[in-house]
Amino acid sequence: MTFEVFRSKKDQKFYFELKDKKGEVLLYSQGYVSKAGCLKGIRSVRKNCTDTHKYESKEKKGKKSRFVLKAKNGEIIGDGPSQTSNAAVKATIKVIMKGATKASLAYLKLKK
């Protein structure tokens, strides 16, 4: 599992994505003005990812499911990808809870 940090060509903000070994995105961030802010977001994910109470499912009838990870103060620190079922969301959360604290960190170049 890897946190990939990159800067967007579009808005020049820094973002991170938590990816599994296959390169699938498990969690992605908001845009940060600074790289330091982005790294602080990753530290917050590592700190909060093992607490089931910090995850909030966002399920809409007839639509795809997703989740958010929140910090202690209630702010969203990461969004999960849209998935086909609530069961898939729960499986993704389990993977994050198990591996995000030990995930490596990679810096990428500019990304679209």
C-alpha positions as CSV (number, residue, x, y, z in Angstrom):
1,M,0.0,0.0,0.0
2,T,1.3,3.4,-0.9
3,F,0.4,7.1,-0.4
4,E,1.1,8.8,-3.7
5,V,1.6,12.6,-3.4
6,F,1.4,14.7,-6.5
7,R,0.7,18.3,-7.7
8,S,-2.2,18.9,-10.1
9,K,-1.4,20.7,-13.4
10,K,-4.9,22.0,-13.4
11,D,-5.0,23.8,-10.1
12,Q,-1.4,23.6,-8.8
13,K,-2.7,22.0,-5.5
14,F,-1.1,19.0,-3.8
15,Y,-3.1,15.8,-3.4
16,F,-2.6,12.3,-2.2
17,E,-4.1,9.0,-3.1
18,L,-3.8,5.8,-1.1
19,K,-3.4,2.9,-3.5
20,D,-3.3,-0.9,-2.9
21,K,-0.6,-3.2,-4.4
22,K,-2.5,-3.4,-7.7
23,G,-2.6,0.4,-8.0
24,E,-6.3,0.7,-7.2
25,V,-7.2,3.9,-5.4
26,L,-8.6,3.2,-1.9
27,L,-8.8,6.8,-0.7
28,Y,-8.1,10.2,-2.1
29,S,-7.7,13.7,-0.6
30,Q,-8.9,17.2,-1.1
31,G,-6.5,19.7,-2.7
32,Y,-3.9,21.3,-0.4
33,V,-2.1,24.6,-1.1
34,S,1.2,23.3,0.2
35,K,3.0,20.0,0.2
36,A,3.4,20.3,4.0
37,G,-0.4,20.5,4.3
38,C,-0.8,17.4,2.1
39,L,1.7,15.5,4.3
40,K,-0.2,16.6,7.4
41,G,-3.4,15.1,5.8
42,I,-1.5,11.7,5.3
43,R,-0.5,11.8,9.0
44,S,-4.1,12.4,9.9
45,V,-5.2,9.4,7.8
46,R,-2.6,7.2,9.5
47,K,-3.8,8.4,12.9
48,N,-7.5,8.0,12.3
49,C,-7.8,5.1,9.9
50,T,-8.0,2.3,12.5
51,D,-11.1,3.7,14.2
52,T,-14.3,2.4,12.6
53,H,-16.2,5.4,14.1
54,K,-14.2,7.8,11.8
55,Y,-15.7,6.3,8.6
56,E,-19.0,7.5,7.3
57,S,-20.8,5.6,4.5
58,K,-22.5,7.6,1.9
59,E,-25.1,5.3,0.3
60,K,-27.9,6.6,-2.0
61,K,-30.8,4.4,-3.1
62,G,-30.2,3.1,-6.6
63,K,-26.7,4.7,-6.8
64,K,-23.2,3.7,-6.1
65,S,-21.9,3.7,-2.5
66,R,-18.9,5.5,-1.1
67,F,-17.4,6.6,2.2
68,V,-15.4,9.4,3.8
69,L,-12.8,9.2,6.6
70,K,-13.1,12.0,9.1
71,A,-10.6,13.4,11.6
72,K,-11.4,13.8,15.3
73,N,-12.7,17.3,14.7
74,G,-15.2,16.0,12.1
75,E,-13.4,17.3,9.0
76,I,-13.1,15.0,6.0
77,I,-9.6,13.9,5.4
78,G,-10.2,11.4,2.6
79,D,-12.9,10.2,0.2
80,G,-13.4,6.6,-0.9
81,P,-14.1,5.8,-4.5
82,S,-17.6,5.1,-5.7
83,Q,-18.4,1.4,-5.5
84,T,-21.2,-0.9,-6.6
85,S,-22.3,-1.9,-3.1
86,N,-22.1,-1.2,0.6
87,A,-20.3,-4.6,1.0
88,A,-17.6,-3.3,-1.3
89,V,-17.3,-0.1,0.7
90,K,-16.9,-2.1,3.9
91,A,-14.2,-4.3,2.3
92,T,-12.2,-1.3,1.2
93,I,-12.4,0.2,4.7
94,K,-11.1,-3.0,6.1
95,V,-8.1,-2.9,3.8
96,I,-7.4,0.7,4.7
97,M,-7.7,-0.1,8.4
98,K,-5.2,-3.0,8.1
99,G,-2.5,-1.3,6.0
100,A,-2.6,2.5,5.8
101,T,-0.6,3.0,9.0
102,K,2.3,1.2,7.4
103,A,1.8,2.5,3.8
104,S,4.9,3.8,2.0
105,L,5.1,7.3,0.6
106,A,5.9,8.1,-3.0
107,Y,6.2,11.5,-4.7
108,L,5.0,11.9,-8.2
109,K,5.5,14.6,-10.8
110,L,2.7,16.8,-12.0
111,K,-0.5,15.0,-12.8
112,K,-3.6,16.1,-14.7
